[in-house]
């Protein structure tokens, strides 16, 4: 009787394991969406510094009731320019948006807001990226929908376009309001 070597079993076992990983990974609803362990949990602590003469926000602001967005952005970020008109529109509709200027030069950040408008109810700087690490930010822009208790309802990585607004952000805002 021939002996079966572990070296003969290893390749098919590895292949089966990888195939299972790929199969279950493809079963996600949106394979392009970056997963977040923050959804459903309290928002991490706010650690921002003032940006110029802009009013900074605090940790208490995120937990003060009402739905709000927290948006990470930077002047050097091209997709941030793309999403900016959508943020301006949301702010004009009464949605509270807090801005976190990420690893940016204050003069450049203020110039960006002077040029494109300021949709933020309050804003702070995260010059060294420490707060972004605590929030699990992959890059900018990145936006969080936060409910009235300060819990994260949705994390969206990338620019908010009209399509994203309709398909993800607005449903998350409604969920945060408790109507969905």
Backbone as ProteinMPNN parsed JSONL, in Angstrom:
{"seq_chain_A": "XXXXXXXXXXXXXXXXXXXXXXXXXXXXXXXXXXXXXXXXXXXXXXXXXXXXXXXXXXXXXXXXXXXXXXXXXXXXXXXXXXXXXXXXXXXXXXXXXXXXXXXXXXXXXXXXXXXXXXXXXXXXXXXXXXXXXXXXXXXXXXXXXXXXXXXXXXXXXXXXXXXXXXXXXXXXXXXXXXXX", "coords_chain_A": {"N_chain_A": [[0.835, -1.172, 0.0], [0.584, 2.212, -0.868], [2.089, 4.991, 0.668], [0.661, 8.068, 1.707], [1.944, 11.129, 1.267], [2.408, 14.057, 3.296], [3.092, 16.224, 1.74], [1.75, 15.773, -0.581], [-0.851, 16.229, 0.074], [-0.984, 18.842, 0.964], [-0.991, 20.943, -1.195], [-3.672, 20.635, -2.463], [-5.247, 21.089, -0.171], [-4.561, 23.695, 0.609], [-5.404, 25.054, -1.68], [-8.201, 24.553, -1.523], [-8.806, 25.911, 0.84], [-8.179, 28.602, 0.158], [-9.992, 28.94, -1.958], [-12.409, 28.802, -0.532], [-12.158, 31.108, 1.086], [-12.171, 33.13, -0.914], [-14.714, 32.671, -2.014], [-16.499, 33.187, 0.174], [-15.754, 35.811, 0.676], [-16.685, 37.091, -1.606], [-19.36, 37.109, -1.162], [-20.212, 39.303, 0.171], [-22.356, 42.169, 0.398], [-21.636, 44.564, -0.948], [-18.818, 44.417, -2.588], [-16.86, 46.36, -3.028], [-16.94, 48.066, -0.922], [-15.352, 49.298, 1.94], [-14.834, 47.573, 4.907], [-16.047, 48.376, 8.21], [-15.32, 48.449, 11.574], [-16.41, 50.165, 13.26], [-19.081, 50.819, 12.933], [-22.215, 51.098, 14.476], [-21.174, 51.467, 16.945], [-20.108, 53.627, 19.692], [-18.953, 56.874, 18.764], [-15.473, 57.534, 18.445], [-13.319, 59.455, 20.645], [-13.138, 62.983, 20.216], [-10.419, 64.781, 19.029], [-9.304, 67.425, 18.16], [-7.587, 70.351, 16.939], [-7.837, 73.959, 16.891], [-8.658, 75.449, 13.716], [-7.376, 78.008, 12.189], [-9.403, 80.848, 12.627], [-11.737, 79.502, 12.866], [-14.593, 77.956, 14.367], [-14.03, 75.383, 16.606], [-15.136, 71.948, 17.084], [-16.395, 69.783, 19.684], [-16.117, 66.762, 21.638], [-18.507, 66.494, 22.994], [-20.287, 67.71, 21.242], [-20.727, 65.758, 19.288], [-22.327, 64.019, 20.621], [-24.62, 65.263, 21.309], [-27.299, 65.04, 20.584], [-29.535, 64.728, 17.796], [-28.974, 64.144, 14.295], [-25.853, 63.979, 12.674], [-23.071, 64.666, 10.475], [-19.691, 63.631, 10.173], [-16.912, 64.729, 8.616], [-13.93, 63.946, 7.087], [-11.355, 65.701, 5.515], [-9.139, 67.349, 3.138], [-7.135, 70.012, 1.796], [-5.404, 69.3, -0.231], [-6.552, 67.163, -1.418], [-7.97, 65.814, -4.176], [-10.476, 64.347, -4.644], [-11.914, 65.433, -2.529], [-12.585, 67.95, -3.385], [-14.386, 67.261, -5.354], [-16.557, 66.217, -3.901], [-17.338, 68.398, -2.418], [-19.409, 70.314, -3.311], [-21.688, 68.74, -2.84], [-21.635, 68.453, -0.073], [-22.003, 71.131, 0.607], [-24.626, 71.467, -0.313], [-26.007, 69.647, 1.371], [-25.558, 70.891, 3.855], [-26.988, 73.249, 3.409], [-29.508, 72.231, 3.511], [-29.903, 71.89, 6.153], [-28.526, 69.875, 7.442], [-26.271, 68.98, 9.908], [-22.852, 69.301, 9.738], [-19.707, 68.338, 10.705], [-16.345, 69.199, 10.335], [-13.183, 67.691, 9.766], [-10.046, 68.637, 9.294], [-7.51, 67.088, 7.666], [-4.18, 66.317, 8.186], [-3.004, 68.703, 7.0], [-1.902, 71.908, 5.754], [-2.597, 74.784, 7.591], [-3.071, 77.309, 6.265], [-3.519, 76.527, 3.601], [-5.788, 74.939, 3.928], [-7.682, 76.79, 4.891], [-7.745, 78.485, 2.679], [-8.887, 76.757, 0.774], [-11.488, 76.505, 1.843], [-12.295, 79.186, 1.691], [-12.337, 79.534, -1.058], [-14.173, 77.538, -2.023], [-16.322, 77.523, -0.292], [-17.826, 77.07, 2.974], [-19.106, 74.399, 4.415], [-19.307, 73.501, 6.994], [-20.526, 73.168, 10.307], [-18.92, 73.376, 12.48], [-15.384, 73.106, 12.875], [-12.263, 71.361, 12.943], [-8.719, 70.764, 13.221], [-6.695, 67.985, 12.382], [-3.781, 67.62, 12.598], [-1.595, 65.819, 12.885], [-2.763, 63.403, 12.358], [-3.67, 61.729, 14.362], [-6.287, 61.531, 15.517], [-7.649, 60.537, 13.316], [-6.539, 57.98, 13.095], [-7.619, 56.765, 15.376], [-10.265, 56.713, 14.609], [-10.227, 55.001, 12.498], [-9.708, 55.791, 9.899], [-9.107, 55.478, 6.452], [-8.292, 57.144, 4.412], [-8.677, 60.37, 2.82], [-11.439, 61.803, 1.02], [-13.501, 61.007, 3.856], [-16.438, 60.004, 5.443], [-18.652, 60.05, 8.2], [-21.789, 59.022, 9.418], [-23.594, 60.004, 12.157], [-25.59, 59.22, 14.936], [-28.058, 60.68, 17.236], [-27.173, 59.93, 19.739], [-24.527, 59.732, 19.569], [-23.528, 57.535, 18.258], [-21.998, 55.651, 15.649], [-23.495, 55.321, 12.575], [-23.018, 54.915, 9.899], [-20.108, 54.511, 7.943], [-18.465, 56.041, 5.386], [-16.156, 55.709, 2.893], [-14.472, 57.701, 0.646], [-15.41, 60.02, -2.02], [-18.467, 61.789, -1.602], [-20.89, 61.454, -3.839], [-23.711, 62.38, -5.915], [-25.076, 60.008, -6.415], [-24.1, 58.307, -4.374], [-25.003, 59.763, -2.222], [-27.805, 59.476, -2.448], [-28.078, 56.647, -2.379], [-26.717, 55.72, -0.091], [-25.914, 57.636, 1.965], [-28.229, 59.292, 2.588], [-30.178, 57.236, 3.278], [-28.845, 56.282, 5.576], [-28.889, 58.549, 7.188], [-31.638, 58.759, 7.62], [-32.017, 56.365, 9.011], [-30.488, 56.939, 11.255], [-32.048, 58.904, 12.354], [-33.996, 57.384, 13.35], [-36.175, 56.579, 11.919], [-36.092, 54.512, 10.221]], "CA_chain_A": [[0.0, 0.0, 0.0], [1.394, 3.416, -1.002], [1.907, 5.996, 1.71], [0.321, 9.406, 1.224], [2.837, 12.123, 1.864], [1.782, 15.352, 3.59], [3.364, 17.136, 0.633], [0.741, 15.531, -1.613], [-2.137, 16.74, 0.579], [-0.891, 20.279, 1.206], [-1.492, 21.826, -2.265], [-5.139, 20.68, -2.582], [-5.839, 21.677, 1.045], [-4.355, 25.146, 0.51], [-6.309, 25.534, -2.727], [-9.576, 24.529, -1.002], [-8.918, 26.999, 1.814], [-8.221, 29.88, -0.57], [-11.263, 28.997, -2.68], [-13.45, 29.125, 0.448], [-11.999, 32.524, 1.432], [-12.645, 33.938, -2.038], [-16.159, 32.494, -2.133], [-17.197, 33.914, 1.238], [-15.466, 37.228, 0.487], [-17.529, 37.604, -2.692], [-20.761, 37.098, -0.738], [-20.557, 40.601, 0.752], [-23.331, 42.914, -0.402], [-20.908, 45.475, -1.82], [-17.419, 44.03, -2.428], [-15.974, 47.523, -3.087], [-17.074, 48.803, 0.327], [-14.375, 48.97, 2.956], [-15.547, 47.255, 6.14], [-15.75, 49.217, 9.357], [-15.681, 47.883, 12.87], [-16.961, 51.271, 14.047], [-20.522, 50.94, 12.745], [-23.007, 50.644, 15.608], [-20.452, 51.744, 18.194], [-19.941, 55.058, 19.984], [-17.884, 57.57, 18.053], [-14.277, 57.761, 19.267], [-13.14, 60.788, 21.219], [-12.711, 64.062, 19.321], [-9.129, 65.355, 19.413], [-8.919, 68.377, 17.125], [-7.09, 71.666, 17.329], [-8.499, 74.977, 16.079], [-8.175, 75.74, 12.364], [-7.527, 79.454, 12.035], [-10.391, 81.424, 13.553], [-12.958, 78.696, 12.762], [-15.057, 77.378, 15.62], [-13.815, 73.934, 16.666], [-16.192, 71.179, 17.736], [-15.915, 68.969, 20.794], [-16.69, 65.44, 21.796], [-19.905, 66.672, 23.42], [-21.087, 68.054, 20.059], [-21.11, 64.538, 18.583], [-23.26, 63.258, 21.449], [-25.588, 66.248, 21.811], [-28.634, 64.867, 20.007], [-29.649, 65.077, 16.381], [-28.091, 63.469, 13.348], [-24.795, 64.826, 12.14], [-22.018, 64.021, 9.692], [-18.316, 64.011, 10.454], [-16.256, 64.613, 7.315], [-12.482, 64.143, 7.012], [-11.025, 66.295, 4.223], [-7.878, 68.094, 3.054], [-7.054, 70.883, 0.613], [-4.606, 68.609, -1.245], [-7.317, 65.984, -1.819], [-8.832, 66.088, -5.341], [-11.852, 63.895, -4.434], [-12.588, 66.334, -1.583], [-13.156, 69.013, -4.218], [-15.526, 66.676, -6.063], [-17.692, 66.052, -2.996], [-17.636, 69.64, -1.698], [-20.743, 70.857, -3.601], [-22.703, 67.898, -2.198], [-21.627, 68.849, 1.337], [-22.628, 72.456, 0.668], [-26.059, 71.252, -0.475], [-26.499, 69.037, 2.608], [-25.562, 71.924, 4.893], [-28.086, 74.189, 3.126], [-30.74, 71.54, 3.882], [-29.973, 71.825, 7.604], [-27.761, 68.756, 7.999], [-25.085, 69.435, 10.621], [-21.63, 68.633, 9.289], [-18.472, 68.732, 11.378], [-15.209, 68.922, 9.468], [-11.857, 67.414, 10.321], [-9.018, 68.88, 8.287], [-6.573, 65.999, 7.895], [-2.775, 66.449, 7.786], [-2.992, 69.785, 6.019], [-1.365, 73.188, 6.201], [-3.754, 75.638, 7.906], [-3.303, 78.308, 5.224], [-4.109, 75.851, 2.442], [-7.139, 74.5, 4.306], [-8.543, 77.98, 4.935], [-7.894, 78.918, 1.29], [-9.841, 75.821, 0.182], [-12.83, 76.888, 2.311], [-12.615, 80.517, 1.146], [-12.607, 79.369, -2.486], [-15.311, 76.663, -2.324], [-17.395, 77.667, 0.689], [-17.626, 76.34, 4.221], [-20.347, 73.72, 4.792], [-19.163, 72.925, 8.326], [-21.065, 73.854, 11.478], [-17.701, 73.598, 13.248], [-14.28, 72.425, 12.193], [-11.01, 71.262, 13.675], [-7.6, 70.212, 12.475], [-6.034, 66.772, 12.853], [-2.521, 67.854, 11.908], [-0.716, 64.65, 12.881], [-3.534, 62.225, 11.979], [-3.941, 60.871, 15.523], [-7.718, 61.271, 15.622], [-8.01, 59.682, 12.178], [-6.168, 56.604, 13.447], [-8.616, 56.275, 16.334], [-11.527, 56.534, 13.888], [-10.062, 53.983, 11.465], [-9.748, 56.442, 8.589], [-8.192, 54.946, 5.44], [-7.821, 58.275, 3.624], [-9.704, 61.398, 2.67], [-12.441, 62.116, 2.034], [-14.188, 59.926, 4.556], [-17.563, 60.621, 6.144], [-19.379, 59.222, 9.162], [-23.124, 59.464, 9.837], [-23.64, 59.772, 13.603], [-26.936, 59.457, 15.468], [-28.174, 61.633, 18.338], [-26.503, 59.431, 20.937], [-23.097, 59.698, 19.305], [-23.142, 56.245, 17.687], [-21.744, 55.661, 14.206], [-24.492, 54.575, 11.81], [-22.392, 54.577, 8.623], [-18.814, 55.073, 7.571], [-18.323, 55.993, 3.938], [-14.828, 56.111, 2.42], [-14.514, 58.185, -0.728], [-16.204, 61.24, -2.187], [-19.926, 61.655, -1.647], [-21.475, 61.92, -5.095], [-25.178, 62.363, -5.846], [-25.491, 58.599, -6.331], [-23.778, 57.843, -3.018], [-25.904, 60.489, -1.332], [-29.129, 58.849, -2.523], [-28.088, 55.21, -2.073], [-26.107, 55.353, 1.19], [-25.893, 58.662, 3.016], [-29.59, 59.646, 3.023], [-30.767, 56.141, 4.06], [-28.198, 56.227, 6.891], [-29.414, 59.677, 7.957], [-32.994, 58.362, 8.047], [-31.847, 55.336, 10.045], [-29.997, 57.629, 12.451], [-33.195, 59.624, 12.923], [-34.874, 56.386, 13.961], [-37.36, 56.383, 11.104], [-35.914, 53.321, 9.373]], "C_chain_A": [[0.89, 1.25, 0.0], [1.059, 4.393, 0.118], [1.574, 7.344, 1.069], [1.169, 10.401, 1.996], [2.063, 13.402, 2.175], [2.008, 16.367, 2.472], [2.362, 16.954, -0.506], [-0.61, 16.123, -1.209], [-2.128, 18.268, 0.684], [-1.421, 21.144, 0.056], [-3.017, 21.801, -2.426], [-5.817, 21.31, -1.366], [-5.711, 23.204, 1.017], [-5.295, 25.74, -0.539], [-7.751, 25.591, -2.214], [-9.796, 25.659, -0.002], [-9.02, 28.361, 1.145], [-9.537, 30.038, -1.339], [-12.405, 29.358, -1.744], [-13.371, 30.59, 0.854], [-12.531, 33.432, 0.324], [-14.164, 33.865, -2.157], [-16.904, 33.307, -1.082], [-16.932, 35.415, 1.154], [-16.34, 37.854, -0.583], [-19.003, 37.67, -2.293], [-21.172, 38.406, -0.069], [-21.479, 41.349, -0.187], [-22.652, 43.844, -1.387], [-19.42, 45.181, -1.665], [-16.443, 45.202, -2.489], [-15.963, 48.305, -1.775], [-16.026, 48.341, 1.323], [-15.114, 48.693, 4.262], [-15.146, 48.196, 7.268], [-16.206, 48.521, 10.624], [-16.349, 48.934, 13.747], [-18.491, 51.358, 13.975], [-21.262, 50.326, 13.923], [-22.363, 50.917, 16.956], [-20.371, 53.238, 18.444], [-18.771, 55.645, 19.202], [-16.68, 57.729, 18.972], [-14.186, 59.225, 19.705], [-12.644, 61.768, 20.156], [-11.428, 64.679, 19.879], [-8.656, 66.299, 18.314], [-8.352, 69.642, 17.747], [-7.797, 72.696, 16.452], [-7.835, 75.13, 14.708], [-8.438, 77.222, 12.122], [-8.489, 79.992, 13.077], [-11.722, 80.675, 13.497], [-13.307, 78.104, 14.131], [-14.805, 75.875, 15.62], [-15.018, 73.237, 17.318], [-15.556, 70.285, 18.801], [-16.572, 67.592, 20.764], [-18.174, 65.531, 22.167], [-20.809, 67.008, 22.237], [-21.566, 66.804, 19.322], [-22.169, 63.739, 19.333], [-24.429, 64.11, 21.941], [-26.994, 66.102, 21.25], [-28.66, 65.327, 18.566], [-28.622, 64.348, 15.541], [-27.056, 64.466, 12.85], [-23.842, 63.987, 11.31], [-20.676, 64.511, 10.213], [-17.54, 63.707, 9.181], [-14.773, 64.922, 7.438], [-12.151, 64.645, 5.615], [-9.66, 66.975, 4.294], [-7.864, 68.918, 1.776], [-6.321, 70.201, -0.534], [-5.336, 67.415, -1.854], [-8.26, 66.334, -2.972], [-10.256, 65.569, -5.162], [-12.63, 64.758, -3.432], [-13.226, 67.504, -2.332], [-14.407, 68.519, -4.934], [-16.743, 66.618, -5.15], [-18.155, 67.361, -2.352], [-19.004, 70.251, -2.04], [-21.879, 70.042, -2.965], [-22.786, 68.238, -0.714], [-22.283, 70.213, 1.519], [-24.151, 72.332, 0.582], [-26.671, 70.641, 0.789], [-26.587, 70.07, 3.731], [-26.708, 72.909, 4.674], [-29.444, 73.579, 3.445], [-30.87, 71.372, 5.394], [-29.27, 70.636, 8.231], [-26.502, 69.325, 8.656], [-23.892, 68.607, 10.173], [-20.455, 69.217, 10.076], [-17.312, 68.319, 10.486], [-13.944, 68.652, 10.248], [-10.865, 67.582, 9.183], [-7.831, 67.98, 8.605], [-5.194, 66.294, 7.316], [-2.57, 67.514, 6.706], [-2.297, 71.006, 6.606], [-2.548, 74.119, 6.438], [-4.072, 76.674, 6.827], [-3.96, 77.706, 3.991], [-5.552, 75.436, 2.726], [-8.105, 75.682, 4.314], [-8.764, 78.543, 3.535], [-8.906, 78.065, 0.538], [-11.267, 76.226, 0.558], [-13.237, 78.263, 1.781], [-13.006, 80.426, -0.329], [-13.929, 78.64, -2.744], [-16.512, 76.833, -1.399], [-17.138, 76.774, 1.892], [-18.939, 75.7, 4.665], [-20.381, 73.258, 6.253], [-19.76, 73.802, 9.424], [-19.923, 74.218, 12.423], [-16.62, 72.735, 12.62], [-13.055, 72.406, 13.089], [-9.952, 70.639, 12.793], [-7.072, 68.959, 13.174], [-4.684, 66.743, 12.141], [-1.619, 66.626, 11.829], [-1.445, 63.348, 12.55], [-3.885, 61.3, 13.127], [-5.431, 60.529, 15.647], [-8.172, 60.336, 14.505], [-7.659, 58.219, 12.453], [-7.203, 55.99, 14.383], [-9.95, 55.972, 15.654], [-11.427, 55.466, 12.801], [-10.113, 54.539, 10.059], [-8.685, 55.836, 7.68], [-7.556, 56.079, 4.645], [-8.937, 59.283, 3.507], [-10.203, 61.418, 1.234], [-13.028, 60.856, 2.656], [-15.237, 60.574, 5.459], [-18.267, 59.596, 7.024], [-20.741, 59.849, 9.414], [-23.246, 59.045, 11.296], [-25.034, 60.108, 14.116], [-26.897, 60.393, 16.675], [-27.506, 61.202, 19.626], [-24.988, 59.365, 20.755], [-22.602, 58.371, 18.777], [-22.971, 56.369, 16.178], [-22.756, 54.748, 13.522], [-23.882, 54.093, 10.495], [-21.036, 55.234, 8.531], [-18.719, 54.938, 6.064], [-16.953, 56.534, 3.557], [-14.933, 56.503, 0.953], [-15.385, 59.416, -0.831], [-17.699, 60.932, -2.226], [-20.402, 62.288, -2.948], [-22.99, 61.91, -4.923], [-25.686, 60.929, -5.696], [-25.261, 58.029, -4.937], [-24.713, 58.505, -2.01], [-27.271, 59.792, -1.281], [-29.123, 57.401, -2.03], [-27.567, 54.86, -0.679], [-26.251, 56.407, 2.284], [-27.297, 58.996, 3.514], [-30.287, 58.499, 3.754], [-30.145, 56.03, 5.463], [-28.674, 57.374, 7.78], [-30.806, 59.342, 8.474], [-32.927, 57.309, 9.149], [-31.405, 55.984, 11.357], [-31.112, 58.425, 13.136], [-34.164, 58.677, 13.618], [-36.129, 56.123, 13.184], [-37.238, 55.169, 10.197], [-35.423, 52.183, 10.198]], "O_chain_A": [[1.839, 1.335, 0.779], [-0.106, 4.592, 0.463], [2.128, 7.711, 0.033], [1.102, 10.487, 3.222], [1.172, 13.793, 1.42], [1.196, 17.272, 2.282], [2.149, 17.868, -1.302], [-1.418, 16.475, -2.069], [-3.165, 18.908, 0.509], [-2.246, 22.022, 0.312], [-3.617, 22.872, -2.519], [-6.837, 21.984, -1.502], [-6.653, 23.916, 1.364], [-5.903, 26.788, -0.321], [-8.449, 26.578, -2.45], [-10.851, 26.292, 0.002], [-9.855, 29.182, 1.525], [-10.123, 31.12, -1.371], [-13.283, 30.137, -2.115], [-14.402, 31.255, 0.959], [-13.255, 34.39, 0.594], [-14.823, 34.882, -2.375], [-17.84, 34.036, -1.41], [-17.794, 36.212, 1.523], [-16.698, 39.027, -0.482], [-19.812, 38.237, -3.028], [-22.35, 38.603, 0.228], [-21.404, 41.195, -1.406], [-23.052, 43.909, -2.55], [-18.807, 45.648, -0.705], [-15.303, 45.063, -2.047], [-15.068, 49.119, -1.547], [-15.833, 47.142, 1.526], [-15.941, 49.503, 4.681], [-14.043, 48.742, 7.275], [-17.345, 48.063, 10.723], [-16.803, 48.63, 14.85], [-19.12, 51.918, 14.873], [-20.99, 49.194, 14.324], [-22.952, 50.627, 17.997], [-20.543, 54.034, 17.521], [-17.742, 54.997, 19.007], [-16.843, 58.027, 20.156], [-14.889, 60.096, 19.193], [-11.828, 61.415, 19.305], [-11.363, 65.049, 21.052], [-7.695, 65.989, 17.609], [-8.6, 69.958, 18.91], [-8.303, 72.352, 15.384], [-6.624, 74.965, 14.562], [-9.573, 77.635, 11.883], [-8.409, 79.644, 14.255], [-12.726, 81.158, 14.021], [-12.428, 77.798, 14.937], [-15.298, 75.162, 14.745], [-15.81, 73.869, 18.016], [-14.345, 70.065, 18.81], [-17.464, 67.321, 19.96], [-18.988, 64.733, 21.703], [-21.98, 66.628, 22.231], [-22.677, 66.783, 18.791], [-22.832, 62.881, 18.75], [-25.139, 63.728, 22.871], [-27.813, 67.001, 21.442], [-27.899, 66.208, 18.168], [-27.545, 63.986, 16.015], [-27.353, 65.642, 12.635], [-23.807, 62.762, 11.424], [-20.542, 65.657, 10.641], [-17.513, 62.566, 8.72], [-14.394, 66.021, 7.842], [-12.617, 64.074, 4.629], [-9.098, 67.152, 5.375], [-8.509, 68.56, 0.79], [-6.592, 70.497, -1.698], [-4.787, 66.73, -2.716], [-9.234, 67.061, -2.779], [-11.192, 66.293, -5.502], [-13.859, 64.808, -3.479], [-14.291, 67.986, -1.945], [-15.372, 69.265, -5.102], [-17.851, 66.938, -5.581], [-19.253, 67.42, -1.797], [-19.708, 70.676, -1.124], [-22.912, 70.601, -2.595], [-23.88, 68.304, -0.154], [-23.032, 70.425, 2.473], [-24.877, 73.007, 1.311], [-27.738, 71.07, 1.228], [-27.572, 70.114, 4.467], [-27.333, 73.358, 5.635], [-30.423, 74.302, 3.632], [-31.837, 70.777, 5.87], [-29.401, 70.408, 9.434], [-25.754, 70.07, 8.023], [-23.916, 67.377, 10.221], [-20.245, 70.43, 10.103], [-17.301, 67.214, 9.945], [-13.666, 69.298, 11.259], [-10.835, 66.793, 8.239], [-7.221, 68.088, 9.67], [-5.049, 66.495, 6.11], [-2.028, 67.237, 5.636], [-2.129, 71.111, 7.821], [-3.419, 74.235, 5.575], [-5.243, 76.887, 6.511], [-4.857, 78.31, 3.404], [-6.425, 75.568, 1.869], [-9.219, 75.58, 3.801], [-9.854, 79.028, 3.231], [-9.695, 78.587, -0.249], [-12.149, 76.283, -0.3], [-14.405, 78.477, 1.457], [-13.89, 81.147, -0.793], [-14.719, 79.069, -3.586], [-17.599, 76.337, -1.695], [-16.334, 75.843, 1.833], [-19.795, 76.379, 5.231], [-21.377, 72.686, 6.697], [-19.533, 75.011, 9.468], [-19.965, 75.254, 13.088], [-16.906, 71.762, 11.923], [-12.838, 73.315, 13.891], [-10.253, 70.06, 11.75], [-7.014, 68.893, 14.402], [-4.465, 65.96, 11.217], [-0.949, 66.414, 10.818], [-0.812, 62.295, 12.469], [-4.356, 60.187, 12.893], [-5.79, 59.37, 15.857], [-8.99, 59.444, 14.731], [-8.411, 57.32, 12.077], [-7.613, 54.843, 14.207], [-10.678, 55.075, 16.08], [-12.447, 55.066, 12.24], [-10.515, 53.843, 9.127], [-7.525, 55.693, 8.066], [-6.395, 55.978, 4.246], [-10.028, 59.073, 4.038], [-9.452, 61.079, 0.32], [-13.042, 59.787, 2.046], [-14.963, 61.559, 6.145], [-18.449, 58.439, 6.644], [-20.846, 61.061, 9.602], [-23.029, 57.882, 11.636], [-25.595, 61.15, 13.775], [-25.826, 60.843, 17.084], [-27.291, 62.024, 20.517], [-24.259, 58.989, 21.674], [-21.405, 58.088, 18.829], [-23.706, 57.101, 15.515], [-22.863, 53.564, 13.842], [-24.19, 52.996, 10.029], [-20.838, 56.363, 8.98], [-18.875, 53.843, 5.524], [-16.625, 57.681, 3.86], [-15.42, 55.733, 0.124], [-16.025, 59.818, 0.14], [-18.128, 59.938, -2.812], [-20.324, 63.503, -3.13], [-23.493, 61.473, -3.887], [-26.62, 60.673, -4.936], [-26.126, 57.348, -4.386], [-25.157, 57.868, -1.055], [-27.817, 59.553, -0.205], [-30.052, 56.975, -1.344], [-27.928, 53.817, -0.135], [-26.664, 56.096, 3.401], [-27.543, 58.987, 4.72], [-30.937, 58.748, 4.77], [-30.845, 55.719, 6.427], [-28.843, 57.196, 8.986], [-31.121, 59.611, 9.633], [-33.694, 57.36, 10.11], [-31.885, 55.624, 12.432], [-31.107, 58.592, 14.356], [-35.036, 59.103, 14.374], [-37.063, 55.512, 13.704], [-38.181, 54.833, 9.481], [-35.209, 51.089, 9.676]]}, "name": "protein", "num_of_chains": 1, "seq": "XXXXXXXXXXXXXXXXXXXXXXXXXXXXXXXXXXXXXXXXXXXXXXXXXXXXXXXXXXXXXXXXXXXXXXXXXXXXXXXXXXXXXXXXXXXXXXXXXXXXXXXXXXXXXXXXXXXXXXXXXXXXXXXXXXXXXXXXXXXXXXXXXXXXXXXXXXXXXXXXXXXXXXXXXXXXXXXXXXXX"}
